[in-house]
């Protein structure tokens, strides 16, 4: 028996844009069209001959120039997906990331059998549960109770299975008071809570989730993430589409990155997400300047700044259990005994969390300064920073005299909270620790004598 749950081969989907779909005709309109269609076809054949493009009347194509007409005809098609191929093993959790319009939702709709591909094929083994849009499968005039049965039936659940899990789904969605109220009166948050509860309790072999967590509040998002973590431990296959990189990093083993309908990168979540963040933001975890334009003065110029994990290369996304290495590379043509090299660490909101210089340590531990290239570095210890985005601001100056380099936010990186660093907090509260820093402090006990 094959261990492949999802196999996608050269999958492509083309849409036609810029046209309106015609509504249903009345009987009178159908009879009138049948009577006038012979004359319309004769008129179109004459216009086709004039324009010189067989089968395309000028009233549809617009300009009579054949070349411009061809360009107009071709421009109304767009490839939402193009030659996408990948495999997902049973029990694997795969994240799908990319900018808006990259083709993520289209891919899940094809895999969920909502729409057909234009080219290629996709094979999904096992029962599929999908949560692609808020309230998918819900009827606004039906109550929450009735929609649970309806949505469960759509997703393939039997009535006995729905009845057995009904109370659990309602409790998870936190809509007990409104379960017999028509869902047209629900807020978007109540919609998504109930829809996710049904999909998550379906116990499918393959679960597909598309950015629904962006609707719920913070507490419910954590609840959903916990439920999906539980599903993954049961050995089910999950495709998870989200713009929440922290959720993708914590849930998914591997990640697929899409851009303009094509796969641009795939592999371990940490590597792919770091590449995506660096490409999307335009500011990565390292920067370098050519010697002629490097910041500084005639005697010292900063040539590079890097943030990297002690156990891997610079990537932009790190775990809270990683030791981070901050490197400042500079070129000097004069030895300065009062030189101070350091940085400010700034939170995403602009607050300075700390400032560090090499002069903070004892003089005998200062890095040796040499003429030419120097690379000075220090370590931000593991378990200090909480989850979030941070900016590094390099600072180089002469002690109590003047600044040589004073730059703001030249590199950025993101910390993902590893619950293994402080597992009990997550168990007790089901959410991340508050605060900008999250140090693991030593604790002891003194007994009264």
N, C-alpha and C positions, 0 to 999 in steps of 0.2 A: 504493500500500500504506500502511495506517495505521501511524503510529509509536506508537500506544497499546498498551502491553503488558497493562495491567489497567484495566478500566472497571467501576466499581461504581455502581449506580443504585438509590437508595432501598432499600438492603438492610436487612432486619430479621430478627431471630431471636428467637422466643419459646419459653421452656421452661416446663414444668409442674413445680412443686416440691411437696414435702410428701407425695408418694405413692410407694409402692413398686412396682417392676416385678414382676409375677407370673412365677414360674418355669415351666418346661415341665411339662405335665400327663402323668401316666401314662395308660395305656389305661383302667384301672379308673376313674380320676377323670373322664376324658372321658365314659365310658358313664354314670356316676352323674350328671354335670351334665346330660347329654341327657335323662335320665329325670325329673329334678327341675326343669328349667328352666320348663316350663309353669306349675307351681305358684308358682315364684318370681316369674314375670312377673305372675301374677294378684295376688299379695301386693303387689308394687311398685305396680301400678295403683291398688290401694286406698289405699296410703300416699301416693301422689302426689295423689290427690283430697283426702285429709285435709289435707296440707300446703299445697295450693293452688299448687304450683309444678310444672307439667307436666314429666314426664321426669326428676325428681330425687327419689328416695326419701329419706325422712328419715334412714334409717340411714347414708346417704352424706353428706348435708348437715349433719346434726347438729341445731341448733335448729329448732323448728317455725315460728319467726317468719320470714315470707318475706323481709323486708329483711335480717336477719342472715344468712340462708342465701345470699342473693345476694352479700353482701360476702365470705362465706367462699368461695364459688365463684370470685369474681374474684381473690381474694388468692393463689390457688395458681399464678398465672401471672406470669412475670417476663420482661421484654424485655432480653435480653443485648445486642442491637443494635437500634437504632431509626432508620430513615431515614438510613442512612450512604451518602454519595455522594462519590466522588473518582475521579481518573484518575492512572495512573502511565505515564510514557513509557518506551519501550524504552531500556535502558541506564541508567535512573535508579535511584538508591539512596534508598529512603524508609524512615525510621524511624517506628515506631508506639510511642507512649509513653502512659502513663496509670497510674492507681493499680490495685491488685489488684481484679479484678471489673469493670474498665471495659469489657471486651468485646474485648480485644486477641486473645486466643487463639481466641475464637469466630470472629472475623473471618478469621484465618488458616485455621481448619478449614474454613470455607465456601469460601475461595479454593482450598484444596487438595482440594476435593471429598470431604472426609471426612463432612461433614454438609450438609444442604440448608437453604436459607434459608426462613423463613416467608413473607416478602414480598420483592419486589424481585428484582434479577438482578445477576449478576457474570460478566464475560467475561474469561478469561485466555488470552492468545495465546502459544503455544509450550509446550515441554516444561517441566513444573514439578517441581522438587526441593524437598522440604520436610523440615525437621527441627523437629518441634513438641514432642516429648517425648523424654526419655532412653530410648534403646533402642527407639524406634518401629519395628515391623517385625521385631524380633529374637525368636527362639524360645529360651527359656532352656535347653532340652535340647540344642540344636545348638551346635557349636563356633563360635569366631570366624570361621574360614575358611568354614564352611557358611553362617553368617549374612551374610557379605559377599555371597555369591552370591544368597542369598534376598532380602536387603534391596535389592541392586542390581537384581534382577529386578522387585521391587515398584515401584522408582523408575523403571523403564523402560529399564534398561541391558541391552544384549545380552551374551551370554556372552563373546564375543570382546573386547568393550570392558572387561568386568570383569577378564578375564585379563590384558589389556594394562596395566591400572592397579593390579593387585592388590598388587604389591610396594610401589608408591608409597603406596597407602592404608594398608598395614600399617605402613610406616615412619613415616608421618605420625601414626598413632594411637599409636605407641610400644608396641605389644603383641606384638612378635615372639615373645617367649618363651611367650606364652599363646594363640597363634593357633589351636592345636588343642585348647584347653581349652573345655568347655561354658561359655557366657556366664553361666549361673546362678552361677558361682563368681567372676564379675567384680565389682569394686567399681563404684560409680556413676560414678566418674571414668573408669574403663576403658570402661564402657558408652558414655558420651558421646563419648569420644575416637574410638572405632570408628565410632559412628553419624555423627559429624560428618565423619569422613574419607570415608565412603561418599557422603554427600550433597554434600560439597564437590567431590569428584572426578567427580561425575555429569556435569558441564558442562551444566546445564540452561539454558534461556533465561530462566527465572524461578526464583529461589531464595528460599525463605521460611524464616526462622530465628526461633525463638521461645524466647528466654531460656535457651538451653542452655548458654551460656558461664558461667552462675552456678555450674555444677557442677564444672567443671575447675579445676585450680590456676592460680596467676597466670601461670606460664610458658606453660601450654597456652592460656590465654585470649589471651595476646599472639600466640601462634602462629595461633590461629583468626582473630583480627582481621587478621593479616597475610595469611592465605589469602583472606579476604573482600575485602580491599583489592586483591589480585591478580585476583579474579573481577570486581570492578567495573571494573578497567582493561581487561578483555576485552570490555566493553560489554554485560554481562548485567544483567538487572533483579533487584533484591534488595529484599525486604521484611524489615526487621530489627526485631524486638520485643525490648526490653531495658529494664531499670531502671538500667543503667549509662550515665549521661548523657554521660560522657566518650567512651565508645565510640560512642554515637549521634552526638555532635557531630563526631567525627573521621571517621566512615564515611559519614554520610548528608548528602545535599544538602538534602533537604526532610524535614519531620517532620509527622506527623499525630498530634494529641493527642486522646485519647478520654476521656470521662467519662460514667459511667452509660449506656454504650452509644451515645453520640452524639458526633459530631465537634465539639469546642469550639474548635479552632484548627488551622490548617494553614498551612504556608509554610516559609521558610528555617529550617534547623535551629537556628541560633543564636537567632533571635527566639522560636521556639515553645518551645524547651527553657528559655530564660530565664523565659518566662511561666509555664511549668509548675512550675519550681522555686520561683518566688516564691509561687505559689498553694498549692503543697504544703507548704512549710515554714512559711508564715506569717511568715517573716522574709525580706525582700527586700534589694536593694542600696540602698534609700533609705527614709528614715523622716522624718516631720514631726510636729510637735506643735502644737496650738492654743496661742495666746499665754498663755491662762490657766493651762494645765497643763504648759507647757514646763519642762524641768529648768533649775535655776539659782537665783539669789537675786533680791533686789529691784532690783539694778542691771544684771544680765546674765542672759539666758535663751537656751539653745540651742534653736532652732526647727526645724532640719532637718540631716540628715546624708545625704550621697549618695556613691556610688561609681559612676563611669561610665567608659566607654572614651573616649579622646581622639578617636576617629573615629566615635562613635555615642552613643546615649542610654544611661541606666542600664538594665541588663537582668538582671544577676546572673550571667551566664556570659560569660567573656572568654578570649581566646586569650593564650598566653604572649608573643606578639609585640606585644600591645597596650600602649600607655602608658595607665595608669589615673589618672584624676583623682579625688582625694578632696576633697570640699567640706564645710565646716562653716559653717552659716548661724546667726547669732545676733543678738539684739537687745540693745543696751546703752543705758543712760540716763546713763552716766558714763564719762569717759575715764580709763583706767588705764594708766600708763606701764609697769607691771610685768606686764601681762597676757600669759599664755602660752596659746596655742591649739594643740592637737595631738591625737594619737591613738596608741593601741597597736594593732599588727597581730598578731592571735592566730591560731595554727593551730587546726584542728578539735579536736586533742587538748588544747588549753588552753595550749600553750607560747607565750610572747610572742616573736615573731620580731624586732620592732623597735618603737621608740618615736620619734616625730618631732614636733617643735614648730617653730613659725615662728622661734623664737629660735635654732635651730640654724644659721641663715644669718647673714650680716653684718647689722648693724642697718639699714644703708641699703637693704637688700633686704626688710625687714619690710613686710608689707602695711599700708597706712594705716588707722588705726582712726577710725571716724566714729560720731557719735551716731545711733541708729536701727539700721537693718538693715545687717549686714555679712556678706559671704560670702568667707571665706578658703579657699584651695585650694592643693594641692600635687600633684606628679606622682610616682607610683611607676613607675620606668622599665621598659620592656619587657625581657623576658628575665631578670628578677630572680627571680620566683616560680615554683616548680615547680607541676605539676598538683596540684590539691587544693582543699579548701574553706577559706576564711579568714573571720575575724570582725573587725570594726572596733569599737574601743572609744574613744569620744571623751573627751578630757581637756581641761579648761579650768581654769586657776587663776591665782593671783597668785604670781609668782616668789618661792620660799622663804617664802611666807606661808601660803596655804591653798588648798584645792580649791574651785572653784565648781561644776564639773560633773565627775563621775567615774562613767561608765557602762560597763557590760560588754556587748559583743556586741549592739549595737543594730541592726547591719546585717551581712549576710553576702554573700559572692560566691564564685564558683568559677572556677578557672583551668584551662583545657584546654591541655595541652602541644601546641604546634605544632611538628611535627618539622622544619619548614623552618628553625626557629631554629638547631637543631643537628642536621643531617641525618645526620652520620656516626655519632653515638651509636646511633641507631635501626638503622642498617644493620649495625653490628658486633654488637650485643647483642640486637636484636629486643625491647627493652623500654624503659621510660621511665628517665630519669635518677634516681638515688636522691637523698635529701636533701630538706629543706624549701624550699631556694632553689636556683635553677639559673641563676646568672649566666653571661653570655658574657664571659669575661675576655680582654683582649688578650694575645697571645703574640708573642714576638720571639726572636731568635737572636743570640748573640755568638760569633764564631769565635775560636779560640785564635790568638794572635799569636806 
